[in-house]
Structure formats: structure tokens, C-alpha cells
């Protein structure tokens, strides 16, 4: 397949967006795709173009099978808000002739843009639309939100105008991907249709970055002894990182915990300020970026990793450094508010402290410093998380599949891909490139054949997200949906949302066979009898098209049974009560009054059959599903599931110890 990517960053820059642009393109080229890139000279994160890379006009080169066209740009020495705008605008203007020429001559099947820079992405969307080429935008961070929230830009009217322009650009692409479930939700909130949104997280090569013993790290080179505890920050040094908080924590621990040594590795516009802040400190060392050969050794040099972050940057970006941290098998201390993407990603692999609280950061570092067992335990969990959610081949392979589908869907369509029109029409590509005034023919862009997605949730309760067909068959819904009188009835404290439809998965939903792209059920199937469960999953299979995704969550019998046994062995006299309550298999008292009997009948809260992964995996296989696996919250490649899933449904906590958390039996399978 022919692919043209336009992105301001590319190798030999080492960190952040350049790394991922480069690895994606080279991965695709290795698998036989013809990949071309329009980019800028390397300048990041030092914000300086080296003399050997300075350009006056475009230059073409080949790097690892990828054809690059580099164009000259303006790079400010101190990237303020206004100068950043000029910087991105210069790339948009300089790249325009090359993008247009490549699109006309190379005739790619997919045109991709990476934000940053969103300004240049507008041209990619326009060119792709005019030439009937599939378009894909990958959003690494929300530039406009970040610029205003971090104080780089100011003004309510300016922000409103820029957000409107952002909406026009985002909705002009056939696919829009981003790097975390929270950012996926934000894309949908910004008006991107859910069927176009896709998650492509920033990956890590888990074979290159592995936990290393001390003798293979850089500890000896940097002068650290066996009793020193190294707290490492490795990444870009800019305002949004909150690195001043790390220096403040180092100052607080200089005499209180002298064994703690802070190592800061990176470059960026904030480094001069950082050098000034750490003047006089003896427990902080700052170094530049390490090359690829030393990077894995650097990550394993740490006893713990630090991820400071300003509160204003929450969910505007998921720091790309997290994948490498997890893969290195070291615990992490992250500054993040509860419920944010960073906090959820770190949970189970480290400690989360409030953003902006240097005292809490220092306390967490002290806690790790005196507890090597805790560091080891969380580090092992981090490695498992890195391998399961951030593996490079798995992430890019999933994106590759979507890329192939996108290119194929446009190549077989008579009138190009389905994309929203840019609100303002402009001259056609031929006129732009040759000076002629004729407009390119307008195609009908109001539909994408065979790409209309239906997503079905059954047993939805009060959860009825937009974009999903939500069904429930509880008696309460039946009564509320009665003609004439139903709208006056309220069985529970709240009525079911109007978006909830009456439908019973056991009897079959009113949906044609093979119509759904995805089906979801959370804490529903345990309320069915053993035989009804099999009817339900067979009907779910019938709804799905080939390759469609079925994700389900049920209470995990195995973890509850193991916890029950552990409580028995610990001498807990009432362990059975906890087990019966968490499985909902017993009844603490009979309903006696008429009201209690009605509520018990309509509530349908009892569990009729409990499941674990082996039994539910076997049952799904018997029903015809394939690619059956355990899943976790937010790890689905189809972004539509981010709208319906809730993290609390994927875990359970014992009543007597809310600090413990166990995963429920969450499973993904394909039709």
C-alpha cells in the first residue's frame, strides 16, 4: 500500500513524537508498504537545527526504506505561545508544495498527518478529500487546550476561534486516532464521530527495554553506590512537566534522606531554568539525552521513576515515557489527579500523588527509598503491564489492520471515502499546483459504503452512551415502557434513560444478523441461568459481523474463591459471609412485606451462575467465538468501547479491606 505521512517531527530526533513517527513508518516499510514522509529538519527537543541539517529548500533522502522530504522551517530559540504558532505555520506553508506534489504524483492510498502540527494537518485533509484519498489524523496531544491551559496563549475569544478551527480539522479526516482512552473520549466530546475514532497508544519495544541487574546499568559510571537509591526523570524538559517540583522534593530530602539521588536526563526549553533552580544541591545530577544503545541501561539505573506533571496538562497528553518506564521493570511515582489517564495507567505499578504537591512527592520517594520489597513488587507488576499494553508489535499491528481496512474501503468506493466537508471550499488541487482555475470535481462525501458501524450493549441498566444501541429487559424497564401509563411510573429512584430500549438478549434483539461491529455486556450474564447464558452468547455471536468484537465483564469466581480461602487460612471466622455477599449467591433475609417482595422481584439482583475465565473461555469457544483473551479496562483497539466501559466495573474490592483490588473476569472475543 502507498502511504504518505506529513509530520513535523522525525528521526534522528530521539524522543517523543519523532520516535513514534519514525518507528511506525519503518515498521510499515519493512512489511512491503511504500512509505513517504514530508517532515522538517531535526530540531527537537533542543529547539535548534544543527548546522548540517539547515535547509533553504526541500531536500529528499531515504532512511531505512522510507523516502523523506525535509522542508525548511522557523524554529524559535525560546518557544513562547506566539512563536510556537509561527513555528507550526512555517511548517504548514513550507510543506504544502511537497504534500500537494507527492499526493498528485505518488497517488497514496492513505494520507496521514500527525498532530503536532495540527496546522499542517488541515492541508492533508483538504488534499486527501479533493483527490479521493483516505485520510488519517493521529493526535499526540491537544495543542490548543494545552497552550491555553498552561498559559502559553490567553484570551477567551482567541480560544473559541481556535477550537472552532480545530473542530473543522478533526472532523475532516476519515480516521482520527490518539494515545489513551481518556484522549479518545475527548475527541468524541470535541465532535469527532465515534466510528472514526481509534486508539493507538505510544508503544515500547519490550524486547529492547528489559529489566537489567545493577552491574549492567549505568550506576557505576554515574558514581552511584550499592546503598544509593536513584530517582530518575528521563524525558523532555518543558513547562508542562512540572520539573520544579522534583527539584523542590530533592531539596527537602537532601538531609532527610541522603541515600536518595536524583538523576534528571533530557533536553528542552526548561533546562536553563532547571539548572538555576538546582544550584547548590548535592543530590541532583542532570545529563543530556542518551542514545538508543544506552537508553535501556539508563532506565534500569533507576530504583524508581518520576513522572511530574502539572494539573493543567491532565488528559491533554499521556506521557510517552511511561511505556519505557513500565517495560524497564521499575516502579513509578506519578503526579496525577484521580481518574485521569495517567493515574489509571500507573495504578498497580507505582504511587500516584496529587499534581503540584512537592511534599507528597518527597514523601512517596522516601517511602520507596526505605522499602526495597515494595519497589520490587511494583516493578514486577510494571513489567507485566508494559508487555501486555504497550508492546510495539501488538500496538502497530492493530493500527496496521485498521490502516489496511481504511485504504481498502476507499479504493473500492465509487466516490471516495466518507469525510466531513471542510466548512470552507477552496480551489482544487490542480489549480493550487498548476495555476489553473478549474475546480476538481466534487464527490458525494455523505456516506462510506460498508463502513457504518452498529454497537450494541445489552443489560445496560442506566448506562446508555450516545452512539450505542442500549437494551435492557428488566421488569422496571418493561413497566416504564408501557403505553400511556408507563411514563408516569417510577419503580426505582430514577427512571431509565429514554435511550434505553426494551430488549432481551436471551430471546434475541431486534437486530439483523451480522450487523453489529461490537457487542458489550457488563455484569449481566451472571444474572442468567446456565442454559440462558448459552442462549445469550449465541445470540450475541449472531449479531456480530465477521471479526466483530464481543467484550463482557462478569464477577470473577476464581479470585473471590481464592480470597475466601486466604481468609479462612488467616483465621477469619466470618470469611463465608464475605464470600456469599460478594458473589450474591445467598440471601441474608427473606423479603416479607409486599413492597419488599415486589422490589426483590423487579430488582433482579441475585446471581444465578458464577463464572471464571477457563469456563467462560470454553463457553465462548463452543459458541463459535475466536481470539478469546482476558481484557482490561480501556485496552480495546476499537475506540467505541471507551464510551461504554467504566473502570469500576472491571475490579472488585473486599468490604473489609478497600485498599485491596482484584480484577473481575473481563473477556474479549471475536466473531
N, C-alpha and C positions, 0 to 999 in steps of 0.2 A: 504494500500500500504506500502511496505517496503522501507524505506528511510535511506540512510547513508550519514551523513554530516561530512566533515572534515574542521575544522576551528580552528585557534589558540586561539580564544577568546570565553569564555562562562561564565555564572554566576558561582560564586557570584560577579564577577566584575560588576560594576554598570552602566557604561556609554559607549556610542559609540557602536562599533561593538558587544561586548559581549551581550549587552541588546537585540539587534535585533536578533542575533543568537538564544538566549535563548527563546525569545517570539515566534519566528517562530516555533521552534521545539516543544515547549509546546503547542502551538495552534494546530499544526498538531496531536500531541499525544492525545489531548483532543477529537479530532474528529475521533479517532479509528485507526490512522496510527501507524505503528510500526517504531519508530524513534530511530536511534542510532547515536552517535556522537563521533568522535575522536578529542580530544582537548588537550590543555595544562593546567597546574595548573593556578589558578587566579593570575595575576600579574599586571594588567593594571587598571588605568593609572599611578600607583606609580612606575612601573618598579621594582617591588620587590616581590618575592614569600615569603609569610609568612611562618614561620617555620612549622606550622601544615599542609601546603599544599606541602611541598617539597617532591620530589619523586626520587627514584633511578631506578624504573622500572614501567611499566604501572599499573594503578590501575583502576578497574571498579566500578562504583557506579550507582545508579538510583536516578534521581531527577525529581519529578513531572511527572512521566510516561515516561521519556526519559532515555535510557541507555547510560551512559557516560564512555568512556575510556580515562583517562588522562595519558599523557606521559611526561616524564621529558624533560625540555628544558633549554637552556642557556639564562639567562636574564641579559643584561648588566645594570650596575648602571647608566651609562651615555650613552644613545643610540646614538652614532655617526653613520655616514653612514656605515662605515665598520663593526661596531659592530651590527648594525641592520641586515646586510646581514648574519652574523654569527648566529644571533638570529633566523632568519627565516630558515636558512639552518639546524639548530639544530632541529627545529620542523619537518622539512621535513624528516630528517633521522630518528628521534625518532618515528614519526607517521607511517612510511612506513610499518613496520611489522603488526601493528594493522589494518591499512587500507586494506592491502592485505588479512589478515586473515578474517576480517569482510566481505569483498567482496566475498570471497570463501564460507564461511560457512553460512552467513546471506542471501546471494543472493538478495541484494536490487534490486528493480525495477528502482530506480533513485539514482545516486550518486551525491552529491552536494559538492562544495568547495566554500569557501568564501575568497576573497582577500581583505585585507591581510589575509593570506600569499599566494602570487602567486607562490612561490617556491613549496610549498606542493601541490598546485593545479595541477601541472604537473603530479604528480603521480596519482592523482584521474582520470585525463583524460586518462592516459595510461591504468590503471586498468579497467576502465569502457569500454574502446574500446576493450580490449582483451577478456573481459567476456561478451561482447554484452549487456552492461547495459547503460541505458540512463544517460547522464551527464549534469550537470547544474553548471555554474560558476556565482557567484554573486560578483560583483566588488563594493566595498565600496569606494575605491579611487584608483587613478592611482599611484601606489607606485613608479614606476621608474621615471615617469615625475616629481612627487613631489620631489623625492630625488635630482634630478639634478637641478630643477628649484629653490629649496630652498637652494642649495649649500651644501647639505649633501654628495653628490657624485659629482665628477668632471671628465672631460675627454671626448672628442668627440668620440673617438674610443670605450671607455667603454660604453657610452650611446648607440651608434649604435648597439653594440653587445647585450646589454641587451634588447633593443627594439625589436631586431630580435627574441630573445628568448621569449619575451612577446607575439609577434605575433603568434609564434608557439603554445604557451599555449592557448591563447584566441581562436584561430581557431580550436582547438582540441575538443571543447565542443559542445554539441547539442544545448544548450541554454546558452546565456550569458546575464545576467541582470545587471542593475546598477540603480542609485538612482535619476537621474534627466534627463530631456530631453537633456540638453547640454552634459552630460556624455554619453548618448545614441548615440548622433551624433559622439562623439569622438571614441566610439567603432567601429562605421561603418567606420570612417576615418582610423582607425587602421587595417581595413581589415576584420572585422567580418561580414559575410553576414547578410544583414538587416533582413532576415526572421528568423534568430536565436536570434535577439536582443529583449530584453523585459525590460520595466521599472518597477522596484519595489522600490518605494521610501521608505525612512525610516519613519515609521508611528509613531503615538502617540495615546495613549488611551485617547480619548477625553471625556470619562466618568470619568476617574480618575483625569485628569487635567482640572479644570474648573476655571473660574474667581471667586475669593473669596473677600469678603469685608475685610477692614483693620483689623478688630478685630479677624479674623480667620487666619491671616497671621503670620509671624514671626517678624513683625515690633517692637512690644513691647519687645520681647525677645532680639533683637539686639539693643535696645535703641533708635529707631527712633521715633521722634515726629510727630504729625499730619501735621506740616508745612515742614517737610523734604521731599525732592524728591530723591528717591532711583534709582540709575542707576546700574543695575545688569549685571554681566557677570557670567554665570554658565556653566562650561564645562572643557574639558581637557586643561591643561596649557603646550603648547609646542611651538616651534619656529614659526610654520606657522600661529598661531593665531594673532600675532602682538599685544600682550598684553602690550608691552612697550608703545604703542600709547595711551592706556587707562590711564596709569599712567601719561603720558605727559599731557593729557587732564585734569586729576584730578589736576595736579599742576597748570595749567592755570586757573582753576575755583575755587581754594581753597579760594581766597579772593574775586574774582569777583562774584561768585555765591555760597555763603557759605551754602545755603539751600540744595545744591546738595551733596548727599552722595554716594560714590562708594562702591559697595559690590562685591567682587570677590570670587567666590566659585569654588573650584576644586583642582585637583592634577595633577602632571605631571613633566617632567624633567625641565621645565622652571620656576618652582615655586621658587627655591633658587634665581635665577636671579631677579625674580619679587619682592621677599622680599627685596632685596638690593635696587632696583630702587625706591620703595615706602617709603624708610626710611625718617622719618621726616614729612611725610604727615599726616594731621589730618582728612582728609575727605575720606580716603580709609580704608576699612576693608577687610581682607582676611580670609576665612574659608575653611575647607575641605568639601568634598562631603557630602551631606545629604542623609539619607536613603530614601527609597521609600515612607514611610509614611509621611515624611516632605517635599518631593520634590515639590508637588503641592503647598503647603503653601509657600515654598521659591519663586517659580515663581511668585506668586501673591503678594509677598512682594515688588516687583519692581513696580515703576511707569513707567519705561522704561527698555528695554533690550538692551544690547550692543553686537554687533557681529563684532569685529575687524577681519580683515583678510588681510594677505599680498597679494599683487597683483599677485605674482608668483603662488599662490595657486588657482587662479580663474579657476573654472570649472574642477579642478582636483578632487574636492570633494565638495559636498553640505553639509554644517554643519548639523549634525543630530539634534543638539539642536534647530533648527528652528521650528520644529513641535511642541515641547512643549511650546515654546515661543508664537506661534500663538494661541495654544489652551488655554493658560492662559489669553487671552484677554487683553494683554498689547502691546503697540506699540514697534517697534524695530528700532534701528539705526544700519545700516549695512554698512560696508566699502566694497564697490564693484564697479567695473567699469561698465558703462552702457552696457547692452547687455549680461552680464554674468548671469549664472544661479541664483546666489544669489540675484542680483539686480532685476531680473524678479519675483522671488518668493516673495520678500519683497514689491514690488510695491503695493501701496494701503493700506499697513498695517504699514507703517513707513517711515523713511527717509533714503535715500541712499547717502553716502558721498564717495569721492574718497579714494581708499586704500592708506595707508601711510600718510595721511594728518591729523595729530593730531589737527591742528587748526580748520579744518572743523568739526571734531568730537566734539570738545568743543563747537563750535557754534551751532551744532544741539542739543546737550544736553541742552544748555542754552535756545534754542527755545522751547523745550518741557517743561523745568522747569517752564517757565512763562505762559504756555498755557495749563491748565488742560482740556479745551474743546477739543483741538486738540488731546491730549493724549487719551481722552475717545472715540472720533470718530474713530481714527485709531485703537484703541484697540478693539472696536466692530467689525470692518472690519477684524482684525486679527483673532478673534474667528471664524467668519464665514469661513474664508479661511482654518483655521485649521480643522474645521469639514468637509469641502467639499473635501479637497485634501489630508489630512493626517490621516484620520480616520483609526484606526488599523484594524478593521474587514473588511472594504472595500478593503484596500490595500492587506492584506494577502489573502482574499477570491479570488481576481483576480489572484494572484500568484498561489494559490491553484488550480484554474481551469486550468491554463497553466501546472502546475505540473502533474495533472491527465492526460491531453492530451499527455504530453511527455511520461509518463510511459506507457500509453496505446498504443501509436504509436509504441513503441519499442517492447512491448510484443506481438503485432500481426504481426510484421515484421519477415520475414523468415531469414533475415541476419543482424539483429541488427539495431541500429539507424544510421542515416546518420551523420557522423562526419568526418571532415578532418583528414587525417592520420597525426600523428606526423611525422615530416620530417625524424627522425631517428628511425628505428625499433630497438627494444630491445628484450631481452629474454622474453618468455611468463610468465604468472603469475605462472604456475605450476613450471617452472624452478626457478623462483625467490623464491618461498616458499618451494620447496622440494629439490632443488639442481639438478634436472634432466635437461637435455639439450634440450629436445624436445620443439619446438615452438608450441604455441597454434595455432589452425587453423586460417588462415586469412579469414575474412569475406569480402564480397563485400560491401564497405562503400561508394559507389559513389552516392547513392540515398536514399531517405527516402520516402517510398510509402505513398501516400495521404497527404504529408506534403509540397508539392510545392505550394508556395503562389503567387497569382497574385494580384497586387494592381493597381487600375485604377483611374486616375484623368481626369475629363472632363472639358472643358472650361479652359484649363491650362494656356493659354497665353504664356508668355516666361518662366514660371516656369516648368521645365522638369527634376525633380530629378532622378538620377540613381536609378534603382530598381523599378520604377513605369512605367506603360504604360500610356503615356500622350497624350490626344486627344484634339483637338480644331477644330471648324468648321467656324471660322471667314473667311470672304472673302479674307483677306490678306493671310491666310494660303492656301486657295484654289488656289490663283494666284501663290504663291511661289512653290506650288507642281505640277504645270502644267509641262508636259513632255517637254523636250528640252529648252523651253524659261523660265520656272519657276525659274531656278537658277540664271537668270540674272535680275529678278525683285526684287525690294525692295520698298514695299509700305510705311513702317514705317522707322524710323531711323535705326532700327536694324532688321535683318531677324529673323524669328522664328528658334529656335534651331532645329538641324536635328532630335533630339529625339521626337519632337512633330509630332504626326500622325494626319492625317485628319480624323475626325470622328464626327458625330452629335448625341448626346445623345437622341434627340427627335425622330430621325428616327431609332436609335438603333446602337450600336457599334458592330464591327465585333469580338465579343467575345461570346463563348458558354455560355449557361445558367448555373448559379451556379458555375462558375469557379473562381470568384474573392473572395479574403478574405477581401478586403477593397475597398471602393469607396470614393472619395473625390471631393468636388466641392466648390470653394471659389469665392464668388462674381460673380456668373454665372447665377443662377436661376432667379434673378431679371430682367435679360435682356430678359426673355421669357414671352410670353403672358400667361394668366391664364390657358388656355387649354394646351398649350405646356409644362407648368410646370408640370402638372399631367402626361403627357406622359413621361417626363424626369425622374421623380422619380419612375414611374412604371418600366421603362427600367433599372434604377439603381438597383431596387429590383430584377429584373430578372437576373442581372449579378452576384449577390451575392450568395454565398453558404449559407446554414443554419447557422445562428449565425454570419454571416459576418457583418462587421461594415460599416455604411454609415455616414460620417461626412460632414456637409455642413455649410457654412457661407454666410449669406445674410445681407444687410443693415437692421438694426433694425428700423422698422417704429415706434414702440411704444416709444422708447427713443427719437427719433427725434421729434415726436409729443409732448411729454411732455416738451422737451426743448423749442419748439416753443411756447407752452402755457405759460411757465415760462417767456420767453422773452416778450410776449405780456403783461403779468401782470406787468412786470417791466417797461413798457412804451417804449419798443424798437420799433421805427416806422418802421424799415425795417426787423422785425422778419420774415416776409413772404419770403424775399429774401434768408435769411439763410436756411429756411426750403426747399425752392424749389431747392437751389443749392446742399444741402446735400442729397436730395432724387433723384436728376437728373430727375425730372418729368417735368420740364419746358424747355424752350429754350429762352435764353437771346437775341438771334438774329438769323435770318434765314441765312442759307448758301446761298450766292449769286453767287459767281464765280463758274466756272466749277470745279476747284480744290477743293474748299470748299465743293461742293456737293458730289464729289467722296469721299473725306475724311470722310464726315459725314455718307455716306452710308457704307463705308468699316469699319469705326471705331466701329460701333455697341455699342456706349457708353450709349445710353438712357435706362432708367429703364422703363420696360413695366408694372410691377406689383410689389408692395411692400408687405413685409411680417412682421409679428410679431410671437412670439413663440406660442401663442394659435392657430393661424391659420395654421402655418406650422406643428405644432404637430398633429393637426387634419388631415391635408392632408396626412402626413406620415402614420398615423394610418389607414386611408382609403386605402392607397396603400399596406397595409399588413405588415408594419414595427411594431416592438415592442421595449420595453425597451427604449422609447424615452425620452431624457433628454436634458436640457441645458448643453453645454460643454464649456470648456475654453481652451485656448492655452496650449498644452502640457499635457493635463490630460487624454489622451487616453491610455489604457492598452496595445495597440498594438504599439510597438516601430516604426513600419514602418511609422506611421503618423508624427513622429518627423522629417522625411526627407522632407515632403511636406508642412507642416504648417509653416506660418510666423506670428509672433506675431502681426505685424502691421495690418493684415487682420482681427483680432479679436476685434479691437477697432476703434472708430472714435472720432475726436476732432472738436468742433465748430471752424470755421475760425477766429472768433473774440476773442476767448479765448483758446489758445492752451494748457493752464495749465489744462483744464478740459478734462476728458477722459470717454467715455461711451462704454460699451460692445456692440458689434454687436449681431445679432441673430445667435448664433452658436449652432448647434444641432447635437446630436449623436443618431443614431438608429440602431437597429439590424434586419437583415432579418429573 
